[in-house]
């Protein structure tokens, strides 16, 4: 793997590309209709955060938001928490999806390990949603009721969500690989009236029947009245042990006219959950209107989507990227779903899928890109990717080498958008824009309407320095509240306890002189060596250059004497061992690519590295385990994809304790 310097210019859009972009069209619209003239993106961004009300009012007007009751006020106050957007307006999210209805055009392309690739038209989506809406009405679902979904990333999940939203009910989903307790920990908090579920799923060629899990979930949900079952693993599933079941075919058998329940702008659309690695997942409630405006803005201007685009993101229904993906329907784009293992039978599979579906935007994780890079894949040679105009990456920082690999081995005329945001806001607020250059390892811009700064410890904004990522002004898709948090204390403690009145996101950020951004990982996982803060992503990037290593995890563990030690745990590739030579190579890579301060206290071979169900490393829980905390007190095992991986670290902590005794 060749090393490339962070900040190397890799791509610039042509003048034609700029002028064809949606954000360019928006800038022209502002000049024509609002007498606002902006010479470049950064001037537009500055206006969008300094004149917050004018900007979001312009978004409302530009996208012609359909409101039964119009707004009088854009923003009730600038207080955080507590700010309310467009408080008088009444709207419906689902109506804004179906106003793009183009009957014979594909709305959704979907495939999985259990099914071939299928296209579903806008007309079919409308008919199925209208039929399911009527079934939900018959089951007693009304505005404010919760519909919990234990579903795979399939066409049916989109229908179920849209039917829920059309009624003004509140959606919440979990992926079927979540175990019984993980699902109960989520759904029990929100007391759903109806559950939609699959009978099972296939992942990596293996079948997983979930009917017994569904039975256990039903038993724990006291307010659950009905369950709609999607036959997915089996065409005729055994539902004999389940209560009050309606099969999907029956639930969608009588299409009609879709109606829309208008709700207040700040009424709930869905409840997302935090990962729950350190306790019960936080139930994060986001509004119909806030999500509508933010997703229209982000997906139109920052993802540059519109009619004719085919937008894919590899995700599950348990990750916010599923919700973001669905939002692309607001732009009139076709969305592409895949359910299964992205590496099965190998990583070429998704690139072949991109060819077959004529993807224009390929959304994935940074780890998938670096995995393809390590395996030496050359998708641009192996597949016809002529329709692909953009690759977007999230989940963790994409290293500069990942950018370079995309240009060398996927396509040289490619807009790469590395993006960062989170479940908390259900969007990316540091992201791409098609009228700016792409620099290796850097995120192109701060999102429109998102007043993001990098704060030092004294709450001073800074440039070219690493600091806390903060939002200093309200943002429409911020949580309206946490479920079952009547005094708002849990919400306050999650975001506003460090800088009063300022949203602290929990990532370390550097804003460059070019106004690009670099994310350095979670701020609470940052390593402090002699007062110098070191992002874990810097170390992972260096270790990625060691060919024998598959993955790595580093933590900074404080000691009683005020010092700390930083063990680096590595997962070796099949057939490789952590020899002294490999250790020396790792240390050399870290010393030369980072600095001598970055070199870990010790390097250890782990049989596996703990990750969440969404593939994120467990840096903080592992740090706490190594500090001697009981494992059950610091991590919810049900939130992990590989629970047994914790055993090694528990034993490691015991041995370290004996050594230091």
Buried (B, 14 or more C-beta within 10 A) or exposed (E): BEBBEBBBEBBEBEEEBBEBBBBBBBBEBBEEEEEBEBEEBBEBBBBBBEEBEBBBBBBBEBBEBEBEEEBEEBBBEEEBBEBBBBBEBBBBBBBBBBEBBEEEBBBBBBBBBBBEEBBBBBBBBBBBBBBBBBBBEEBEBEEBBBBBBBBBBBBBBBBBBBBBBBBBBBBBBBBBBBBBBBBBBBBBBBBBBBBBBBBBBBBEEEEEBBBEBBBBBBEBBEEBBBBBBBBBBBEEBEBEEBEEBBBBEEBBEEBEEBBBBBBBBBBBBBBBBBBBBBEBBBBBBBBBBBBBBBBBBBBBBBBBBBEEBBBBBBBBBBBBBBBBBBBBBBBBBBBBBBBBBBBBEEBBBBBBBBBEBBBBBBBBBBBBBBBBBBEEBBBBEEBEBEBBBBBBBBBBBBBBBBBBBBBBBBBEEBBBBBBBBBBBBBBBBBBBBBBBBBBBBBBBBBBBBBBBBBBEEEBEBBEEBBBBBBBBBBBBBBBBBBBEBEEEEBBBEBBBEBBEEBBBBBBBBBBBEBBBBBBBBBBEBBBEBEEEBBBBBBBBBBBBBBEBBBBBBBBBBEEEEEEBBBBBBBBBEEEBEBEEEBBEBBBBBBBEBBEEBBBBEEBBBBEBBBBBBBBBBBBBBBBBBBBEBEBEEBBBBBBBBBBEBBEBBEEBBEEBEEEEE
